Amino acid sequence: MENNELYIGLDIGTTKIVAMIGVVNEYEKLKIVGIGKSKSLGVHRGVVNNITQTIQSIQAAVEEAELNSNNKIDKVVVGIAGQHIRSLQHSDYVTRENSDQVICEEDIDKLINQVYKLVMLPGEEIIHVLPQDYKVDGQGEIKEPIGMFGSRVEANFHVVVGQVSSIKNIARCVKSSGINFEGITLEPLASADAVLSFEEKEAGVALIDIGGGTTDLAIFKDGIIRHTAVIPFGGNIITEDIKEGCSIIEKQAELLKIKFGSAWPGENKENEIVSIPGLRGREPKEITLKNLSKIINARIIEIIEQVFIEIKNYGHDEQKKKLIAGIVLTGGGSQLKHLKQCVELVTGMDTRLGQPNEHLAGNNSVEISNPTFATAVGLVMNSLNRKKNNKKIKQKEIIENKVNDSNQDNINKDFSKTVFEKFTDKIKNFLENAE
């Protein structure tokens, strides 16, 4: 191994909590060396509703990952999702005092900081400000305005907003588990990093991550995130429907869904029956697979239609916003039989199943290429990218230290941070005070 540094992600989901440890192998590829998962108790639809149980679940997952890899976990990148996340589009501008000088990073920072000052609803906090495109003196469709001349810089932003209390609760659970924060990122963005190729993001693609409690959507076009949404339904609600519709217990409903479930009722013949043991000596129940798939199909159609409304809100009907790469499905719920056909029928868009091995080393275990681990793999990648960027900043600092005085060095150090890292610093400060 050339690099013994560890990259760690923690996915706090509704059904499971996953801690994942990665290293970089000799070919500069990410290899997963440790994975720990525990049943998620205390999280409902991506939101913590029982602090003690969540802490215990995090500790169980972390201990398992440490045992598997013989490594100690200290800092993690945590994913954030949940029904409290919403996004909005916003435009803003700055007028520059000196138009004889080229536009620099300081001007862009000023513009982004202005957006952070937007007045939100009570109890809400801006967690991402993602620039889409820029205008300089009325000239539009500029991707990178730095280095250009102009007196007025405008930009369209994708702003992601979340509940302060929900973010603080997650922070408290992680800290109380004895782990430090390396950073926090939106789960749909992490999943997208793990399963989408650069070409897909460029061509236009909608990633649908079907989890236990929520379904996350992330839309990319021209390599930029354009739209995000969290739908408060996931695989658990399908299990709930089976439980109610067949009058069986939850454990049996979940097993039925995984083993025999299909999103396409036409696939099952009328005479295909599965027998379920009765409770405490009662008669066994007979359930037709046709009925089972009808129950699943009804709920799946509802979830896909909700997601499709969000895709329409983004405006995919417009020629410029067309999603050429169609839809990519991932997450635990995406493994349901015939789901791909169902999504294609509702949306009329090409669909594929996304596995999180797009950017991993070839010799990872088969388990990791399961769509269930898409978010966790994405968070490990996020940890790797953060550390790479920090190294670049440090190297730049050393070089500039030799050339400039220390005062100038501090300015450049700040400039070399990406927009995303500035956001991370802001969120980290916010979380440090979450006690």
Buried (B, 14 or more C-beta within 10 A) or exposed (E): EEEEEBBBBBBBBBBBBBBBBBBBBEEEBBBBBBBBBBEBEBBBBBBBEBBEBBBBBBBBBBBBBBEBBEBEBEBBBBBBBBBBBBBEEBEBEBEBEEEEEEBEBEBBBEBBEBBEEBEEEEEBBBBBBBBBBBBBEEEEEBEEBBEBEBBEBBBBBBBBBBBBBBBBBBBBBBBBBEBEBBBBBBBBBBBBBBBBBEEBBBBBBBBBBBBBBBBBBBBBBBEBBBBBBBBBBBBBBBBBBBBEBBEBEEEBBBBBBBEBBBBBBEBBEEEBEBEBEEEEEEEEBEBBBBBBBBBBBBBBBBBBEBBBEBBEEBEBEEEEBEBEBBBBBBBBBBBBBBBBBBBBEBBEBBBBEBBBBBBBBEEBEEEBBBBBBBBBBBBBBBBBBBBEBEEEBEEBBEEBBEEEEEEEBEEBBBBBBBBBBBBBEBBBEBBEEBE
